[in-house]
């Protein structure tokens, strides 16, 4: 114990110095925000918990608890514009991921959630606030309008963590991205009415302003999308400028649309993203990848700033009434809005239930509430100052509640899996089918993909799930419930097809979960275009096929059986472990640098020599 205290005593001075640097120097302060944000993202991934919870915790500790970060002092008048601009960029990236081809399946639900659902949320939240909270009725109207916004800054990280089925995921993506401009516009219109104080002119005023937002947002959005499209289609800029040019144009679309018509910027960038992402004439995948990376950084930074802006004094305004209001918001308002919006739809009761219990609020609600609260307070409204602490209470509570319960609810309702281990195998030839059969025996879900009709029929004869399709088909993701699968294994004879499949599936799977056979001609395809190398350099398609035709096979062993085998003295000999599963059903795959067998392994799928008739214990190593 004395050693511990001595160590802490020695660390006190350098830690204090680091704190002083981080809190007083602008550059160090900015670096601290980014480091905290990305540390929370990484820790959330490592611990398998929603990163939003850690982002809020880190921000709260760095802000009101320790005083390490003061966003208003650091950024001053730039804070709100930077937040708005960041949200616009996130909405553009979200729009790129939305496909107009999804709308025939989910369009009606998306439309009603963003119309009927928004109006129901506004009405019910306003009534609840009027009954419970010490706010004037005009401020209650504004508070209700602010709370219609969920947004991609909170929805997308939760979806990435929960991985619900494709239909629910698409609905929530569309709702979360579209409701930002819809809800923000509604809040601005209500704010103008509250500021003027004339409620007799609400209908005509709101319709007129709403019409202008829709028209000018559409003009700037469609025009901006066309401009980016022309740059890409006619090669008016080199590829290394595609991402920075797109970024600059998106910033321009948002800024100029907002200046031309207030609050039309969010609609403009959302529409630009949807139009650009839905067209097929030019590829925007490289832009999408850049924007996805940027989105992670922006969301991390925004939530640290959001939580750090809170003040201890804000909690003094919170009492039992806001607690009851939050309960109504979560358990009555959202379920009622979803129920009304999904009446007559073909959604299952499980999907409706999940939609009804996922509506966290995020950075847009916080920024809008901060701006409106300040302006109404200066205008003499006596209760407007409560908008900020109440909105922050809603954000923190809904993020914590949905972050902790949504994953459990999704698994309980059967629309997501906690740790999916499904494996897609590209190629359904003879030894690929045998690998799939053995993986299925290990209770690993498999799906074979091939275009060869004979391979399809042979797979069906073995009762193996198989899809007759090109792995490079644009609509492949619509035919596979990808949330059930975690990895891709490319086993075709064509190295180019394997590499293209790797690039194609990077949109759906992590890079570390995409594998392909070693190149038959090393160096023929650049390494950055290939997936992770399967098994070892000796296990090319030609070599594995030759061994299989000579009688080698694939066999599942218990760990005890595997440990009793005569092991090869060097790599590239049989028996060779290809896959290993642990007691939780998690699959590990052999690579040139790592064996799949670990201390937690319970079963091993190995390639074995033809000489296995005498049983596993009698096997002798055979060189490939």
N, C-alpha and C positions, 0 to 999 in steps of 0.2 A: 504493500500500500504506500509506503514511504517513497518507493521508486516512482510510483505513478504520480504522486504529488510533486516530486522533484522534476519529473518530465514536464508536467503541466506548467510548473513555475518557469522552466527554461523556455517553454513555447509562448508564454504570455506576451513577452515583448515583441517577438516577430509577428505574432497574430494581431496584436494591437496596431503594429505598423502597417500590416496589410489592410486592416480595417480602415485606417486613416487614409491610405492611398485610394482604396476603392470608393470611399464615401466623399472624398474631397476633390479628386481629379476627374474631369469630365470623361476623358478617354477610358480611364480605369472603371468608371461608373458604367459606361456603355458596355464595356467588356464583361463586367460582372453580371449585367442583365442577361446578356446572351449566354454566358457560361451557366448561370443558374437555370435558364430556360432549357438549354439542351441537356444539362445534367438531370433535370426532372424528366425529360423525355426518355433519356437512356435508362434511368432508374425505374421508370414505369414499365419499360419494355422488359427489363431484367427481372422485376418482381411480379410481372404479369398483372399489374393493376392500372387503372386508367391514369394516364399521365396528367390529365387536367387536375386531379386531386393534388398531385405533387406540385404542379405549377402554381396553384393557388396557395398552397402551404409555403412554398419557397418565397413567393412574392410577399405574403403576409409577414413572414419572418424578416425578410429584407427591408420591408417598409415600416409599418407601424411598430413592430416589436423592437428591432435593432436600430432603425433609422439609417441603415446602410444606403438605401435608395430613396430618393425623393423625386418622383417623375416630374412634378410640376416645377420644381426648382431646376431640375436638369434640363428640361426641354422648353419650359415656359409656354409661350403662345404657339409653339410648333407642335405641342403634344396632340391636341385635337385634330389638326390637319393630318399629321402623320398617322394617327390611329384610323381616321377615315380613309386615307389613301391605302393603308395596309389592308383594311377590310375590302376595299375595292379590288385590290390585286388578288386576294383570297377568293373573292366571288368570281373573278375572271377565270382563275384556275379551276374552281368548282364547275363553272359553265363548260369548260373544255372537256370535263369528264362526263357531262350529261349528253345523252344521245337522243335526238328527236325520234329515233326509231323505237325508243322505249315507250313513247306516249300512247300508241295503240293499246298497250297492256295496262298502263297505270295512269294514263292522262286524265281520266275522269276523277280519280281520287286526288291526284296532285292539284287539279283545278279547284275542286271543292274544298280541299284543305286550305288553299290560299285565298279562298273567297269566303265561303260559309264558315270554315274553321276560324279564320281570322276575325270575322265579325262576331262569332259566338265568343271567342276568347276576349275580345275587346269589351263586349257587353257584360259578360259574367264577371270579368276581372274588375271592371268599373263598379258594378253593383257591390261586389265583395269589399272593395276598397272603401266605398261610400258608407257601408254598414259598419265596418270595423276600424278603419284608420282615421286619425284626426286630420284629414285633408278636406279642403273645400271641394265641392262637386266638380268645378272645372278642372282642378288638378287631378281628381280621380279619373276624369275622362282621359286626361293626358297620360296618367300612369297606366291605365288599362291599354291604351294604344301602344305605349312603349313595350309592354309585356307581350304583345303579339309576336315580337321578334325572337326567334331562336338563333338561327344563323349557322353557317358552316364552321365558324371558329370553335364551336363546342360540339356540334353534331358529328363532324368528320372524324375527329380523334376518337370519339366513342365508338363510331361504326368501325373504325380501323381495329379497335380493341375487341369489340363484341363479334363482328363478322356475322350478321344475321343473313337470312336467305336473300337471294338476289332481288326478289320483288320488294320486300320490305326495305332493303338497303337502298334501292333505286327511289322508292317513294320518299324516304327520309332525306336522301340527298337532294332530290328535286324540291321538296318542301323547304328544307333548310336554306337552300341557295336562293330560291325565289321569294321566300318570306322576308328576307332582309330588305330588298327594295320595296316590297309591298308594305311591310310593317313600318319601315322608316318613313315612307311617304305618308302613311296614315298618321303617324305621330307628328310630322311636320304640319300637316293640314289641321289637326286638332290644336296644335300649339298656336298656330296663327289665329284660330277662332278664339282660344282662351285669351290670347294677348289683346285682341280687339275687344273681346267681351260681348260681342253681339251674337247670340245663339239663334236669332231668327234667320240669319243668313247662312247657317251651317250647310244645308243641302246644296244650294247653288254655288257657294264658295268652294266647297270641297270637290264638287264635280268638275268645276272649271279648272281648279288647280291640278286635280288628278289627271284630267285630260291633257293638260300641258306637260306634265311629267311623263306620261305615257308616250305622247307624240315625240317630244324632244329626246327622251331617253332612247326611243326606238330609232330615231334618225341618227343620233350619234353612235349608238351601238351597231346598227347595220352598216353605217358608213365606215366606222373603224374596222369592223370585221372585213369589209370589202377591201380596204386599204392594205391590211395585213395579208389577206389572201393574194392580192395582186403582187405584192412584194415577193411572196413565196412562189407563186405560180410562174411568174415571168423572170425569176432569178435576178431581181433588181438589186440584190445585196448578196454578198458571199455568205456562206453558211455560218461562219464564225460571228457574223453580225445578226443572225436571226433572233437569238434570244435577247440581246440588249435592245435591238430595234423594237421587238414586240413589247418588251417591258416599257420602253419609252412611250410607245404608242398607247398602251393601256393606261399609263399615267396621264397622258394627254387626253384620252377619251374621257376619263373620269373627271379630271380637273375642269376641262372646258365645258363638258355637259353640265356640271354642277354650277358653273358660273353663268351659263346661258339660262338654265332653268334650275332653280334650287331643288336639290335632292333627286335630280334625274341621273346623276353619275352612277349610282349603284345599279340602276336598271340598265344603263348603257353598257357597263362592263360585263354584267351578267349575260345580256343578250349577245354581245360580241363573242364571249366565250362559247355560248351554246351554238351559235351559227358557225363559228370556226371549227369547233370540235365535231360537228355533225356532218360537215362536208367531207367528201372522199376524193376530191380532185388532187389535193396535195396533202402530204403527211405533216402532221403537227406533233408527232410523238416526241421529237427532240425538244420541242418547246414545252410540252406537257411535263416531261421529266424535270426540266429546269424549274418550272413553276411549282412542281410538287416539292422539290427541295426547298425552294424559297418559302413555300407555304408553311413548312414545318418550322423554319426559323421565325417567320412572322407570328405564327400562333404562339410559339414559345415566348417570344418577346412581349407580345400584347398581354398575355395573361400575367406575366411577372409585373408589368406596368399596372395592369388593372388592380391586382391585389395590393401592390405597394402603395397605391394612391389612397387606400383606406386610412382613416384616422381613428385612434382610440375613442375620440369624442363621438364618432359616428354611432358607436354602439349604445350611447346613452339614450338615443331616441328609440331604441328597440325594446319592446316589452311583449307581453303575452298576446297583444292584438296582432302584431305582425306574424307571430307564430301561428295563430289561427288562420290568418289570411294565407300564409304559405301552404297550410294543410288544405285549404279550399282550392288553391291554385293547382296543387299537384293531384289531389284526389277527386275533385269535382269539375273544375274549369276545363282542364285538358281532356279528361275522358268524355265530358259532354260535347266539347267541340269536335273531337274525333268521331264520336257516335253520330252526330248530325252530318258530318262531312262524308261519312262512309256508308250512310244508309243506301241500300240498294246495290252496293258494290259486291264483287265476287270475292272479297277478302275473307279468309277464314276468321273464326272468332279469336284464334291465337294471334294472328297478324294484327287484328284490330286492337286486341288487348295490349300488345307490345307498342303499337303506335300511340295508344292512349297514355302510356306511362313512360314516354321519352320526349321531353320538351325542355331541355336546359337552356337558360339564357346566358348570353355572352357579352362580348366586347361592344357590340353595336348598342345594346340596351344601356350599357354603362356610359358610353360616350354621349349618346342622345340625352340621357337623363341629366348628365353633368351640365351640358350646354343649356338645356331648357330651364333647369333649376336656377342657374345663375341669372339668366335673362328675366325670368318671372320674379325672382327676388328683387332685382333692381327695379322692376316695374311696380313693386309694392305688394305683391302677393305674399300673404303672411304664412302660408303653409308650404310654399314651393320648395323651401330649403330641405324638407323631409324627403323629397324625391330621390336624392342621392343615397342616403343610408338605406332607404327601403329597397331601392333597385339593387344595391350591392347585396343586401340580405337575400333577395330573390336569386341573384346570380350564384352566390356562395352556396345557398341551401339547395337549389336545383342541381347544380353541378355535383355537389357532394351526394345528394340523394340518388340521382340517376346514375352517377358514376359508380356508386356502390351496389345498386340494385339491378341496373339494366342487364348486365351480363348474366346474373343469376336468373332473372325473369326470362330472358331469351332462351337459355338452356332448359329451363323448366317448361316453357311452352313448346319446346322442340323446334325452334327456328334458328338455332345456332349451336355450335359445338365448342366446348371449352378449349380443346387441343386437337383440332382436326389433323389426321395423319394420312388422309387419302393420297394416293399416288397415281398420277397420270403417266402412262407409258406410251410413248410415241413409237409405233412399230408393233405389229402383231404377228411376226414371223414365229417359227417354231420355238426357238429358245427364249424369245421374249414372252411367249405364252406360258412357258414353263416357269419363268421367274414370276409372272403374274399369278399363276396358280399357287405357287409356294407362298407368296406374300399374302394371298387370300387365306391360305391355311393358317397364317400367323395373325389372322383377323385384321389385316391392314386393307382398307378399301382400295380397290384398284379400278382403273378405267383404261382400256386399250384404245388407241386411235390409229386407224390405218385406212387406206383407200383400196387396198387389194381385196377383191371379193373372196378369194380362197382363204385368205387370212381371217377375214370376218367370219366366214362359215366355220372354220376350224375353232375359232374362239367361242362361238356360240355353242358348238358341240361340247365344249368344256364348261359351259355355263358361266363364262367369264363376261363381265360387262364390257361391251365394245361399241365404238362409234365409227361408222363408216363415213369418214370425212377427212379432208386435208387439214393437217394441223395448222396450216397458215391461213385458213378461211377467216374472213373478217367477222363473220357471225358465229364463230365457234363458241364464244363465251355465252351466247344466248341459249345454246343447247346444253350447256353443262352447268350444274349447280356448283360453281367454283368454291363456294364457302365450305364444301365438304372435303376439299382437297388442299393439300399443303405444298406439294412438290411436283416437279416435272422431271421425268427421266427419258432422254432421247436415245433410242436404241436402233435407229434405222441405219442402213448401209451407206447412206448419203451424208457425208460430213456437213455439206452445205445446208441441207434440210435441217439437220440437228442444230446447227448454229442459228439459222433463221427462226426455228421454233424457240430457241433460247431468247432471242430478241423479242419475239412476238409475246411471250409469256411473262416478260419482265413487267408488263403492265398489271399483271394479276398476282404474281408470286415474288417473294424476296429473291434477290440474286443468289443468295447462299442455298436456296432450295431448288435451283435449276441445274440439272446435271446432263452431261452427254458423254458418249464413248470417246476414248482418246482418238485424235485425228490419225487416219491411216497414213497420211503424209504429214508428219510434224512440220509446223510452220506454214502449211498451205493456207490457213485461215488465221488472221491476227487473233491473238489471245483475248483481246477485249470484246471480240464478237462471239466468243464461245462461252458455254456454261462451265460449271465446275467439272473437272475430269472425273469420270466414274472409275472406281476400283483401282486401276493402276495402268501404267503405260503399255503393258503387254496385252491388256484386254481390249484390243481393237475388235471391230465387228468381224473381220475376216478370221482372226485368231480364235475368238470365242465360238464362232460358227464351226470352225474346223474341229475344235475339241468336242463340241456337242455332237457332231456327226460321227466322231470316233467312239462315242459312248459315254463321254463325260456328262454329268447331270447336275442338278441343283437339289439340295437337301436341307431340311430344317433340323437343327440339333438343339437339345437343351444345353444349358451352359456346362453342366457336368459332362455330358457326352462330348462336347467340343473340347473341353480341357483334357479329356482322356486321349484325344487323337495324337498321332505323330505329326508334329508341326513341321512345315518346310523350314529349311535353314535360311532361306532368303525369299524375297518377294517374287511373285510370278510363278509360284508352284502350287499344286493342288494337294490337299484341300485348301481353298482360299475363302476367307469370310467376306461376303459381299454386303450383307445387311445384318443388323442386330436390333432386337426389340427389348425394351425393359419391362418391368412389371406394370408400368402405367400405359403400356401400348405405344410408347414413343419409338419411332424408327430412326436409326442412325445408319448412314451409308458410307461404305468404304471409299476413300480417296487415296491418291498416291502418297499423301503425307500422314494419313491417319487410319488406323484400324477402327472398325465400328464397334469392336468388343470393348466394353468398359466394365467397371466394378458393378454397375447396375444392370448389366445385360442378363436376360433370362433365356432368350432364344437367339440362335444364329442361323442365318441362311447362307450356306456356302456352296461354292462350285466344287464338285468332287470328281475324282478320277473314275474311269470305268471300273476300276478294281474295288468296288464297294460291296461285293456280294457277301464277303465274310463278316460284314458289320463294321460300324464306325471305329471300334477300337483297333481293328486290324489294318486300317488304312495306312499306307505308306505314302510319303510325299512324292508327287509326280511333277516334273518340270513341264511348263507350257512349251 
